[in-house]
């Protein structure tokens, strides 16, 4: 029945190049020579903005993975079946080397390019990024400690995605997962009870049998998993393959898949290990030290993931306010809406520039850069992942009822956001990690302070904030009780510095005024400089 005409609705996003519409990404690309990657970035942005790929992202979450412990004859297979869209998205990201680029090219600024590719990838479908991130992050410890790295690494870095459930030596491409958390310990992995018994030691490395459980195993259809277990000398790190070198299934069993708030396309599971075959990575008893480099990279990717979720939500907002009229005017012309949306743009820009600084450090080989990365990563992981949640809530509110219904992508983005704050150490873990590392290596704070000092002398509000922070710093670091206060103020300092260094002085000043002053609020839409708001919206509208 045709009872009415549909009008005053924003069109569905289609044929949008997510790279070319993004002023921050193009600004970052222009700050160093990555001309060799411009074509790749534009092509990936164009693909992910097409309706057929947007629809794949929706289907991968709508038709969630199904677990089949046995086949039709009762033989144990531990098979997880995904919607074909999930495999299409994994194959596309693998083709564009989201999982591998810095390890496969000697061209300059490869980590920055990979950051931009990953930023685009997460906007379409973030669940697939879990195995991509773990595969990317596993490479350094495998290169450093795995005796059979020459066999595994080329397949891990291959641009071919192979989802088949078969032995690793029969496949062209491999993915790596993680199985760390146990029921009784959570983030406290030293409380793990899984036991590792030495079985053999030969040219293939030290082989152990693992017995125990894992409460969370991320992406259980990966080809191998970094895991932690107790040896006679303490907690140790292992690589546990899904198939053993003799071609038989390894003796761990998936118990069930987790029913999660979000991250629906990505399978997360519980598993039991019954003398499962595993190779020791690094020295026995030094499991945390061995895996810490992987953990640092996955935390860095949480920064990318949360920033890109924010960007995708902002894109929906910009599309909506450009076309929707309320009270006789387009939303883009409503002063209060302009204030809110410009504030969202500022929040996103600060998150992206902070992540960009971490990517720069990854590209630099100097000790100073690595020290800076060590301190920026927990700060960014803590702050950006937390800010994504209210950001996306505000984005939904900008669209009203249309933003709240499941036909829209915003509810999926909103449910996805908390996983980045929880996975790889929740907010308290990041705070305590920062406090511990600064107490152990106080020179790291001097490295950070020296890096941020470059932004002084340009924005008065910033200078006053820094002086007050340093004056009162001792009271914030005197007890763990104040760790979140310290971390929050430090995060705002870092973001403000990056806004001054990488962005425009006008936007940096507005950010400092709205975040660092006495009238600061975590509410969006309280900016006080209308001309700069106009400038921001002129840059971001597409």
Rosetta blueprint (number, residue, H / E / L):
1 X L
2 X L
3 X L
4 X L
5 X L
6 X L
7 X L
8 X L
9 X L
10 X L
11 X L
12 X L
13 X L
14 X L
15 X L
16 X L
17 X L
18 X L
19 X L
20 X L
21 X L
22 X L
23 X H
24 X H
25 X H
26 X H
27 X H
28 X H
29 X H
30 X H
31 X L
32 X L
33 X L
34 X L
35 X H
36 X H
37 X H
38 X H
39 X H
40 X H
41 X H
42 X H
43 X H
44 X H
45 X H
46 X H
47 X H
48 X H
49 X L
50 X L
51 X H
52 X H
53 X H
54 X H
55 X H
56 X H
57 X H
58 X H
59 X H
60 X H
61 X H
62 X H
63 X L
64 X L
65 X L
66 X E
67 X E
68 X E
69 X E
70 X E
71 X L
72 X L
73 X L
74 X L
75 X L
76 X E
77 X E
78 X E
79 X E
80 X E
81 X E
82 X L
83 X L
84 X H
85 X H
86 X H
87 X H
88 X H
89 X H
90 X H
91 X H
92 X H
93 X H
94 X H
95 X H
96 X L
97 X L
98 X L
99 X L
100 X L
101 X H
102 X H
103 X H
104 X H
105 X L
106 X L
107 X L
108 X L
109 X L
110 X H
111 X H
112 X H
113 X H
114 X H
115 X H
116 X H
117 X H
118 X H
119 X H
120 X H
121 X H
122 X H
123 X H
124 X H
125 X L
126 X L
127 X L
128 X L
129 X H
130 X H
131 X H
132 X H
133 X H
134 X H
135 X H
136 X H
137 X H
138 X H
139 X H
140 X H
141 X H
142 X H
143 X H
144 X H
145 X H
146 X L
147 X L
148 X L
149 X H
150 X H
151 X H
152 X H
153 X H
154 X H
155 X H
156 X H
157 X H
158 X L
159 X L
160 X L
161 X L
162 X L
163 X L
164 X L
165 X L
166 X L
167 X L
168 X H
169 X H
170 X H
171 X L
172 X L
173 X L
174 X L
175 X L
176 X E
177 X E
178 X E
179 X E
180 X E
181 X E
182 X L
183 X L
184 X L
185 X L
186 X L
187 X L
188 X L
189 X H
190 X H
191 X H
192 X L
193 X L
194 X L
195 X E
196 X E
197 X E
198 X E
199 X E
200 X E
201 X E
202 X E
203 X L
204 X L
205 X E
206 X E
207 X E
208 X E
209 X E
210 X E
211 X E
212 X E
213 X E
214 X E
215 X E
216 X E
217 X E
218 X E
219 X L
220 X L
221 X L
222 X L
223 X L
224 X E
225 X E
226 X E
227 X E
228 X E
229 X E
230 X E
231 X E
232 X L
233 X L
234 X E
235 X E
236 X E
237 X E
238 X E
239 X E
240 X E
241 X E
242 X L
243 X E
244 X L
245 X L
246 X L
247 X L
248 X L
249 X E
250 X L
251 X L
252 X E
253 X E
254 X E
255 X E
256 X E
257 X E
258 X L
259 X L
260 X L
261 X L
262 X L
263 X L
264 X L
265 X L
266 X L
267 X L
268 X E
269 X E
270 X E
271 X E
272 X E
273 X E
274 X E
275 X E
276 X E
277 X E
278 X E
279 X E
280 X E
281 X E
282 X L
283 X L
284 X L
285 X L
286 X L
287 X H
288 X H
289 X H
290 X H
291 X H
292 X H
293 X H
294 X H
295 X H
296 X H
297 X H
298 X H
299 X H
300 X H
301 X H
302 X H
303 X H
304 X H
305 X H
306 X H
307 X H
308 X H
309 X H
310 X H
311 X H
312 X H
313 X H
314 X H
315 X H
316 X H
317 X H
318 X H
319 X H
320 X H
321 X H
322 X H
323 X H
324 X L
325 X E
326 X E
327 X L
328 X L
329 X E
330 X E
331 X H
332 X H
333 X H
334 X L
335 X H
336 X H
337 X H
338 X H
339 X H
340 X H
341 X H
342 X H
343 X H
344 X H
345 X H
346 X H
347 X H
348 X H
349 X H
350 X H
351 X H
352 X H
353 X H
354 X H
355 X H
356 X H
357 X H
358 X H
359 X H
360 X H
361 X H
362 X H
363 X H
364 X L
365 X L
366 X L
367 X H
368 X H
369 X H
370 X H
371 X H
372 X H
373 X H
374 X H
375 X H
376 X H
377 X H
378 X H
379 X H
380 X H
381 X H
382 X H
383 X H
384 X H
385 X H
386 X H
387 X H
388 X H
389 X H
390 X H
391 X H
392 X H
393 X H
394 X H
395 X H
396 X H
397 X H
398 X H
399 X H
400 X L
401 X H
402 X H
403 X H
404 X H
405 X L
406 X L
407 X L
408 X L
409 X L
410 X H
411 X H
412 X H
413 X H
414 X H
415 X H
416 X H
417 X H
418 X H
419 X H
420 X H
421 X H
422 X H
423 X L
424 X L
425 X L
426 X L
427 X H
428 X H
429 X H
430 X H
431 X H
432 X H
433 X H
434 X H
435 X H
436 X H
437 X H
438 X H
439 X H
440 X H
441 X L
442 X L
443 X H
444 X H
445 X H
446 X H
447 X H
448 X H
449 X H
450 X H
451 X H
452 X H
453 X H
454 X L
455 X L
456 X L
457 X L
458 X L
459 X L
460 X H
461 X H
462 X H
463 X H
464 X H
465 X H
466 X H
467 X H
468 X H
469 X H
470 X H
471 X H
472 X H
473 X H
474 X H
475 X H
476 X H
477 X H
478 X L
479 X L
480 X H
481 X H
482 X H
483 X H
484 X H
485 X H
486 X H
487 X H
488 X H
489 X H
490 X H
491 X H
492 X H
493 X H
494 X H
495 X H
496 X H
497 X H
498 X H
499 X H
500 X H
501 X H
502 X H
503 X L
504 X L
505 X H
506 X H
507 X H
508 X H
509 X H
510 X H
511 X H
512 X H
513 X H
514 X H
515 X H
516 X H
517 X L
518 X L
519 X L
520 X L
521 X L
522 X L
523 X L
524 X L
525 X L
526 X L
527 X L
528 X L
529 X L
530 X H
531 X H
532 X H
533 X H
534 X H
535 X H
536 X H
537 X H
538 X H
539 X H
540 X H
541 X L
542 X L
